Amino acid sequence: MATLGDIGVGASINILSAFLFFLVFAFLRLQPFNDRVYFPKWYFKGVRDSPTRSGAFVRKFVNLDYRSYVRFLNWMPEALKMPEPELIDHAGLDSAVYLRIYLIGLKIFVPIALVAWAVLVPVNWTNNSLDIAAHLKNVTSSDIDRLSISNIPEKSQRLWTHIVVAYAFTFWTCYVLLKEYEKVANMRLHFLATERRRPDQFTALVRNVPPDPDESVSELVEHFFLVNHPDHYLTHQVVYNANKLAKLVKKKKKMDNWLVYYQNKLERSKTSVRPLTKTGFLGLWGKKVDAIEHYQSEIDKLQKEIPEEREKVSNDPKSIVAAAFVSFKSRWGAAVCAQTQQSRNPTIWLTEWAPEPRDVYWPNLAIPYVELTVKRLIMGVAFFFLTFFFMIPIAFVQSLASIEGLEKAAPFLNPIVEVKFIKSVITGFLPGIALKLFLIFLPTILMIMAKFEGYASRSSLERRAASRYYLFSLVNVFLGSIIAGSALEQLKTFMHQSPSDIPVTIGTAVPIKATFFITYIMVDGWAGIAAEILMLKPLIIYHLKNTFLVKTDKDREEAMDPGSIGFNTGEPRIQLYILLGLVYATLTPVLLPFIIIFFGLAYVVFRHQIINVYNQEYESAAAFWPDVHGRILSALLISQLVLLGLLTTKKAAQSTPFLLSLPVLTFAFYKYCQGRFEPAFVRYPLQEAKMKDTLERAREPNLNLKGYLQSAYVHPVFKECDDDDDNEDHYSFEKYENESCVTVATKRQSRRNTPVPSRMTDRSTPSLPDAVEDLQP
């Protein structure tokens, strides 16, 4: 059991690690040859030039200005200087609102920590319950336990203090969440009202287009929207299943990189010996061949296969899936289509707002809509088994990362383990780092699962992966760390318990694990955040690519692209800390300062990264906020149930019932916020759409909206092919641009024809009743 001294050793190690990371970062960011790694966003915006292009030879690589090293921490105040409106213009609303999650942590926990340390800590510390238990029952405890509710005896009147404080913490948390939800909802509406024109504002994604024996998908989509949205329909773009073509293009790009690598290697070689490679897997085995000739021949093959596959995709009706991007003449028309039911049958002609073109995840659009339910059911079952069986290795590693576990597994280490400093390191540092290492590959696994489920946008994929990551952390990191035993034993325990006994079991175990979570927060939340700013992996990858693969400025841009902020990994981490803070606020308040340090440090670090590094791949206008709000309230609900279970073990029969109203009030608050604010994140008000359309028509009366929209949702693989195609006359990108704009005469005989003039014949095709009347004698 960790003592305050052990926690102090762990804190010293992590503080020293964080300071070391900051020191290394401060040195590396000042070197000219690392400028594109630590400030790539300014290069993408075209407002920063490489310092390696001018000056003396040494100055191109090493910063010789000693004054810049003295101010090595000046990046912290610089990160806080940019005001939020400017930050939104610079990085987008998604990034600015993501930072507000860290601010919520500070707003919630700083006042809570002050109250807890002023009220609860003295109430807990001034008892002697643990001293009596240690004398009579030989119960071991630590200094941290004396600061927790564990030091309050059964049936004590002091438990009323914890109940009153729990009410205060609940009301304060709900107040902060209410103000933040209102603020973010207004920010979103203001952003949508003032942002520049984007294709997704005029476009709806239509899925599950019903098959028709007489018409193609493109003809069917056009006729349906000409009939049902005659005054607003503008154009459409059908969706191609170009996944195979995309794989060929990706493979060619990979071969191009290898060819460039070996060509550069030959140029830099002092001899005329041509480089060799093996034709087997990853070049590890197989026949040795001339590397340049091998990759050149592979590229030549692909240059023949890609046009053939592109021709097949564009001409084969089976390559067109039952989905389309339908664009309208106004935002109002798009809002009406995207937010209403299109057909009597609610399973066909399904419409939703189209993601912005950067946000579309094209491989999943080729999945038939009927398969999505089956895929999500399969992934739900797979996630269940992943969550519970992942506890087995976590529990095993954590058992080894303790004094008792090491002494049992390796008795020969006993003399070393018993050394006081080594014992403090094992108790205050090793458990947290062991759990951190086991969670490294989890985000990748969860993202693969989300892609398999068929979500059509990158933002939806990240939100789905984040939701699962949070559930995984709740079960494995929180509950799994609290309750000992393997996954099967734990599952068996829960299944054979009465539902009313589960909070009691958890409530009893929660205070005991406070020291473990403190070590985890220090490892992941202190040293881990400091390591984030160092960007060691992007630094290595950039210099490797820059050395071996880069030949053009475009290659260099691709090499220095750091990607987006990673909502699917960052947000669940924040939610775990919020959960720990709310749970332990009334039980073991000593944990709160560690969480506050995390939120403050993370806010500064990620603000710096968003301003200078991360290049957001899409903009969803903070569509993720309802998920953030809901998860914080779920954490608040869990904290109330844990306190309720713990007070039950304290036999506080008179005071415990007063806690029963807290979960009810919390759920009522959630439903209120859901009805009051959530519609702003799932629907676009028609009033706002009409207002923006009116202003745009007044400012740009001659806007060619069709020309702006007709190529916005063409599959990007077609654009890549045309960029690489040397013969532009043979294969023009205009074919894909114009295909959705050409109106064809209807061929359908079995249904109502389009009762509007055809764009090809300038005649109105008769409707079904008119045709029947003409046939009557």
N, C-alpha and C positions, 0 to 999 in steps of 0.2 A: 504494500500500500504506500503510495507516494506521499511524502511529507512536503511542507512548505520549502524545505531545503532542496528536496529533489526537483520541485517545480522551479526553484530559483536556478538550479544548474541547467535545466532544460531551457528556461528563458534566456539564460546567458548564451547558450550555444546558438539558439535561433536568432537572438539579437545580433550576435557577432556574425553569423552567416548572412543576415540581411544587410548589415553594414558593409560586409565584404562584397556582396553583390552590387550594392550601390556604388562602392568605390571602383570596382572593375568597370561597371557601366559608365561612370563618369569619365574614366580614362578612355574607354573604347569609343564613346560617342564624340569625343573631341578629335579623334584621328580622321584625317581627310578621306582615307580609303574606306572608312566605315560609314561615311555620310549617307549613302543611299540605303543603308540598313536601318539607321535610327531616325531618318527623316524622309522616308519614301513618299509620304503623302504630299509633301510640298513639291516633289519632282513630278508626280502625276498631275498636279495642278499647274505645272510649268512656271513656278515662281521661285525656284531654287536651282542654282547651277552647281555642277560638281566642282569642289575646290581642288581636285587633282588635275585640272586642265591648265592651270597657270601657276606661276611661281617657280621657285627653285626646286630642284629634283627632290631634295629631302623633304621640303615643305609639302610636296604632293602626297606624302605618305604619313608624315609625323607632324603633329602640332607642336611648334617650338615656343609658343606664347605661354610663359609660365603663369601669367595672371589668370588664364582660363582654368588652370588646375586649382588655383586657390578657391575659385567660386564653383567648386565641383557639384554643390547641391543647389545651384541656382535654378535648375530645371523644376524644382518643386513650386516655388512661387510663380514661375513663368506658366506652369500648367494651370494655375488658379486664376490667372489674370483675364483670360478670354471670357467675356460675358456669355450667358446662355443663348441669347438670340444670335450672336455671332457664331457660337458653337454649332447651332442648328444649321445656319447657312453653310458653315465649313464642313461639317461631318454628317448632317442629316438628323432628322428627328429621332430615329431609332437609337442612334448613339447617345444623344442628349438625354433621352428618357431612360436608357439603360443606366446611365450614371446616377439618375435620381433614385435608383434602387439602393445604392450605397448611402445616399443621403437619408433615405427612409430609415436605414439601420441606425444612423447617428441620431436622427430625430427621435426615434423610439427609445433607444437604449441609454443615451446620456442622461435624460431625466430619470429613467427607471433605475439606473445605477446609483444616482445620487440619493434617491428615496430609499433604495434597498440598503445601501451602506449606512444611511442615517437612521433607519428604523429597524430593519430586519437583522442586520449583523449584530448590533448590540443585544437585541432580544435573544438571538441564538447563542452568542458568546457568553452571556451572563448566566447560563444554566450550567449544571454539573451532571447532567444525565449520563453522558458518556464516561465520566470519571467514575461514577457509581457502578455503571455496567462493567467497566474494566476491573474494578475491585471485587465485585461479587461474582461476575459471570466469566471473567477472563476474556472480555471482548476487546479486540484491538481497534484502535481508531487513530486518526491523524489530526494535525492541527486544522486542516481544511474541514474535516467533519465537525469540529467544534464551532465553525462559522456557519454551518448549515442547519437545516431543520432537523437533522438527525440528533442534534443535541437538545431537542425539546422533548420532555417526557410525555408519556401517554396521558390523555385526559387533561392536559394542561390548558389553562385559560389563555396562555400566550398564543395558542394556535389561532385565536380570533384575530390577532395582528396579521397573520399570513392571509387570512380570508379577506380582511379589509383591503390589504395591499393588492391582493389578486384582483379585486374589483377596480381599484385605481389603475392598475396596469392595463386591464382590459379596456377601460374607458379611454385611457390615453392612447393606446394602440389604435383603437377604432377611430378616434378623432384624427390622428395623423393620417390613417388610411383614407378617411373621407376627404380630407383636404387635398391629399395627393391625387386621388381618383378624379376629383373635380378639376384640379390643375392640369393633369395630363389630358383629360377629355377636352378641355378648352384649348390646350396646345395642339392637339390633333386636329380639331375643327379649324383652328386658325391656320395651321400648316396646309390643310387641304384647300382652304379658301385662297391662300396667297401663293402657293407653290406654282411653278411654271407648268406649262402644258405638258402632259405625259400621255402616252398611248393608252395606258390602262384606265384613264379617266373616261374614255369613250368606248371601252371594249368590255364585253362579257364573254366568259368561257362557257361554251355549250357542250355538254357531254351526254352520252347515251342517246345519240341521234338514232331514231328507229330506222331499220333497213327498209328500202323500197325497191321492188323489182324493176321499176321503170326508170328510176333516176339514180344518178350518182349522189354521193354524200354532198358534194358541192352544190349541185342543182337543188337537192332537197332542202338544204339550209337556206339558200337564197329564196326559194319559193315560200318557205314557211315564214320567214321574217318579212318578206314583201307583203304577205297576207296579213300577218298579225301585228306588224309594226311598220305600216306603209309610209308614215310621215317621218320616221326617224331612222330606219335602216339605211346604212351607207355602203358597207362592203363587208367581206368576210375572208378569212384565210383558213382553209382546212388544215388538219394536222396530219402529217405524214409519219409513218413508222420508219424513221431513218436511223434506227439504233445500229444496224449493221454498217451503214455508211459512216456513222460517227466513229465506230470502232476502227474502220479502215483509215479514216483521217487521223485519228489519234495514233494509230500504229505508224503511219507515215511520218507524223511529227516526231515520234520517238526515234525512228530510223534517221531522220534528218539530224537530230541531236547527236547521235552516235557518229554519223558521217562527219559532222563538223568537228567533233572531238578528235577523231583520228586524223583528219586533215590538219588541224592545228598541231597535233602531236608530231606529224611528219614535218611541218614547217619549222617547228622549234627544235627538231632533232639535228644534231651536228653531223650525223651520218645520213646516208641515202637509203638506209634500210627501211623498207616499208613495214608498217605495223601489221601484226597478225592477230586473228581472233579465232575462237572455236565456235562452231555452228550450233552446239548444243545449248541446253538451258542456261541462260544468263552468262554464256560464254565460258562455262566451267568445264565442259567436256565436248567431245565431238571432233570432227575433222578441222585441222588448222587451215585457214584460208587467208588471203589478203583482205584485211579489214575494210579498206576503202572500196575495193572492187565488190566485196560482199554486200556492203550496205548500199552501194550505188545500184547494184542489181536488184536488191529488195525494193528500193525506192522506185525503180523503173517498173517493176511488177505492179506495185501499188498504184502508180500513175495510170496504168491501164485498167486496173480493177475499179478504181474510184469512179471514173466516168461511166463505166458499165453499170455499176451499182446505182449511180445517180440517175441514169436513164431508166433503170428498172423501177426505182422508187417513184419517179415522176410519171411514168406511164402505166404502172400496174395498179388497177383499182383496189387491189387487196392491200396496197401499201397505205391507203388512206383510212384512218381510223374514224370511229363514230364520234368525232369531236371537232369543234371549230372555234376560232376566235371571231366573234361577230362585233363589228364596229358600227357606231351610230353617229348621227349628225350632231348630237349634243350630249352633254353629260346627263341631262335630264332623261333622255331616251335610254341611255345605258343604265342609269339607276333604276328606271322602271323595269327593264328587262332582267337585270341581275337580281332584283329583289322581289320578283313575283313568280308565281307558278305559270308555266307556259301552256300546259296541256291538261286535258281532263284526266289523263293518266299521269299520276305524280312521279312515275318511275322513268319517264322519257322526257326529252327536251329539258334536261336539268341545267339551270343557269346559275352562275355565280360571278362575282367580280373577277375579271382576269387579273392575274398577277402582272406586275410590270415586266417588260421583256427580260430584264436582267434576272428577275426572280423566278422565271419559269424553269422547272426541272423537266426538260424535254423527254428523257427516257420514260418517265412514268405516264406521259400522255398517251403512249401507245398501249397501255394496259387496258383491256376491255373493262368497262365499268362494272359489269356483273362479277368480275373476279375480285374486285376490291374488298368486298365483304368477307370472302373466303380467306384472302391473304391477311386481313387484319385479325380474323379469328385465329389463324395459325400463329401469327406473331404474338397475340395475346397469351396463348398457351405457352409459347416458347419463352416469353418474358417472365411468366410465372415460375417456370423451372429454373431459368437463369438466376432470378432473384433469390430463390430459396437455396439452391444448390451452391451458389457462390459463397454462401456462409461457411461452407466446410473449409475451403482453403483459407478464408479470412480468419476463422476461429483458430485454425491450426497455427497460422503464422503469428497471430497475436498471443497464443499460448506460449510460443517460443520466445516472444519478445517481452517476457516478464521474468522476474527473478525465480519464481517457483518453476516456471516452464523450462528455463535454461538449466537449472539445477537437476531437474528430473531427466531432461533429454541428454544432457552432457555433464555427468557428475565430475568429470576430470577438470571442469572449468570452475569448480566451487571456490578454490583459493583466489582466483582472479575476480570472480563475481562478488565476493565478499568485501573487496576493496571499496571504501566508502564512495570515492568519486565514480568508479565504474558502476557501482550499484545505482547511484543517482542518475547517471547517463541512461542506463537501461530502463529505469523506472520513469524518468521524466522526458525521454526523447525517443527511445526505440519503438514503443507501441504506435506512436503517431506516424513515424516514417514507414513502418511496416504496412500500415493500412493505406497510406498514400501510394506506395509502390503498387499495391494490388489493384488500385483503381485507375492505373494509367491507361489501360486498353479499353476500359468500359465505354467511353464516349464513342470510339470508333465502332464498337459492336452495336450500340444503340442506334447510331446513325445508319448503319447497314440495315437494321431491322426497320427503321422508319422508311427507308427507300423501298424496301420490299413491300411495304404496305401500300405504296402507290400514291403518295401525296404529290400534288402537281406543282408545288412551289418550294423554293429553298427555305423561305420563311416558315412554311408549314412543317417542313422536315425538321427544322431546328426547334420549333415549338414542341413537336411531338417527342423528339429525342430529349429535350429538356424536361418534359413532363415525366418521362420514364426514368430519367436520371434522378429526379427528385424522389420518386417512389422507391427506387433502388436504394438511395441514400437513407431514406426514412426506415426501410426495413433492415438493411444490412449495417449501415454505419451507426444509426441511432438504436433501433431495437436490437439488432444483432450484437452490438457491442455491449448492450446493457444486460441482455439475458444470455447466460452461458449455455453452451451445448451446441451440437451440430444442427444443421438445418432440419433434418428429419425429427430429431428430438424436440426441437423448438416447435415445429409444426404440430407434432403430436400433443405437446403440452397445451398449446392454444386450442386445438380441436376438442380436447377432453375437458376444457375448463368452461364454466359458465361464463357467458359474455360479461356479466357483472363482476367476475373475478379477475378479468384481464387487466383493468386499470389498477387493481390492488397489486398484482404481480409486478407490473411495470413500475408503479409508484414506489414500491419497496426497493427496487433495484436501481432506480435513477440516481439518487444521491451518492451511491457507492461509486459510480462511474464518472463522477465529476472530474477527478484528476486525469483520467484517460482523455476526456474531451478537451481538457486544457492543453495537454501535450499535442493533441491533434491540431488544435487551433494554432498553436505556435509553429508547428511544422508546416502546415498547409497555408495558414492565413498570414503568417509573418514571413518566414523564409520563402515560402512558395510565391507570394506576391512580389517579393523583392527579386526573385529569380525571373519572374515574368518580364520585368523591364530590361533584363540583361539580353533577352532574345538570343540565347546561345544557338539554338537550332537554326533559325533564319540566318544568323550571321555565318554559320559554317556553310549552309546550303548556298548562300549568295556568292561567297568567295570561291567555292568549288565550281559553280556554274560560270562565274565571271572569268575564271582561269581557263576552263576547258571548253565551254560551249558558246560563249558570247562572241558574236561577230558584228552585230548591228545594234542600233539603239533600241529597236523593238525587243531583241533578245535580252538586253540589259533590263528593260522594264519588266519583262516576265520574270527575270531572275530576282529582282528586288521586291516583287509583289508580296506583301506579308499576309494577304487575305483579310478576312473580316474579323470582328472581335470575338466570335465564337459564343453566341448566345446559348447554344445547347450545352456548354460546359460551365460557363461563368455564372449564369442565373441559378442553376441548381445548387452551386456552391454557396451563393449568397443565401438562398432559402434554407440550407442546412444550418448556417450560422444563426439566422433569425429564429429557427426552431430551437436550437440549443439555448439561445439567449432567453426566449420566452419561457421555456421549460424550467431553466435553472434560476430565473429571476427571483422566484419566491422560495426555491429550495436551497440553492448554493450560490448566493450573490457574488462570491469571490470570482466566479467565472466571467462576470460581465466586463470588467476592464480589459480582459484579453480580447473579447469580441469587439469592443469599441476601438481598440488599437487596430484590429483588422479592417474595420469599415473605414476608418480615417486614412490608413495607409493605402488601402485598395482604391479609394476614391481619387487620391492624388496620382497614383501610378496609372490607373486606367484613363484618367483625364489627359495625362501626358501622352499615352499611347494613342488615344482617339484623335488628338490634335495632330500628332506628328507621324504616326505609324499606320494604323489600321485603315484599310481602304474598303469601306462597306460595299458588299457585292449587290445589295438590293436596298430598297426603302419601303417598309410596310406601314409607315406612319404610326408607329407604336402600337400595332395591332396585338402585341403580346401582353399588354398591360392587364387585361382581365385575368390572364393566367397568373401573373405575378400577385395581383390582389387576392385571388382565391387561395393561393398557396400560403400566403402570410396568415390569412384567416384560419386556414386548416392547422397551421402551426399553433396559433393561439388556442384553437379548440383542443388540440392535443395537450397543450400545457395545462389547460383547465382539468381535463380528465386525469392526467397524471397527478395533479395536486389532490383531486378528489379521491383517487385511489390511495395516495399516501396518507391522507387524513383518516381514511377508513382504518388503516393499520394502527393509527395513533388512538383509535377508539374515541374519537371526538364526536360522539353521537349527537350532541347538541349543536355544534357549530357546522359540521359537515353538510347538512341539508341546505344551508344557505348558499352553497356553491352550485347547487343544481340549476339555478336560474342563469348562470353565466353562459353555459353552452347554448341555451335557448336564445338568450339575447344576442350572442355572437352570430348564430345562424340567421336570426331575424335581420341583423345588420347586413349580412351578406346578401340576403334576398332584396333588401332595400337598394343597396348599391348596384346589384345586378339589373334591377328594373330602372334605376335612375340614370346610370352612366354607361352600362354595357352596350346599349343600342348605338351609341356613337362610334363603337369600335367594330360593329358588324354590319351596320347599314349606313348609307350616305343620305342625309336629308334631302328631299326633293327641293325644298326651299333654297338650300345652299347651292345645289346643282343649277337651278334656274338662275339664281343670282350671278353665278360665275359665268354661265353661258351668255347672259345679257351683257355683262361687262366686256367679255371677249369679242362679241359681235360689234360692240360699239368701238372698240379699239382697233380691231382688225376686220373690217367688213369684207375684205377680199381674200380672206384666208382660204387656202386650198387644203382643207382638212383631209380630203380623200388621198391626196398625194402624200400627206404626212402619215396617214395610218396604214396605207395599203401594204407596206413592206415591214411594218413594225414587228409583226409576229411570224415572219418567215423563219423556219428552223435555222438556227445559226450554222449548222453544218453545211447548208447550201451556200451561205456567205463565205465560209472558209474555203469551200471548193472553188468558188469563183475567184477568190483572192489568189489561190494557187494556180488557177488555170491560165496558161499562157495565151491560149487562143480565145479571146473574149468574143469574137464574132461567132464562133461555133457554139459556145454555150454562154448565153447571156443571162445574167441574174434577172433581167426583166421578165423572163418566162415565169419565174416564181412570183414576181411582184404583181403581174397582171392577171395571173390565172384566177385569182379570187374576184377580179373586177369584171370579168367577161360574163355577161348574162346570156343564158341559153334558153331557147324556147322549151316550154314544158313538154315532157313526153308522157306524163301520167294519164292513164285512161280510167283508173279505178277510183280516183278521188277528185275533190274539188280543185279546179285549176286556178292559176293565179289571176285574180280579177283586176289586174292593172296592166297598162300598156307594156309590152315587151320592149326591152332596150335594143333588141335586134330587128324587130319587125315593125315597131311603132304602132302595132295594133293591139287591141285588148282581147285577150283570150276569153271566150265566153265562160261564164260560171255554169255550174251544173244545172240549176233550175232553168236558165236561159236555153241551154242546149236541149233540155227535155221539151220545152215549149216549142222549139223549132222542129222537133221530130213529130209533134202531134199534127194530125191532118186538120 
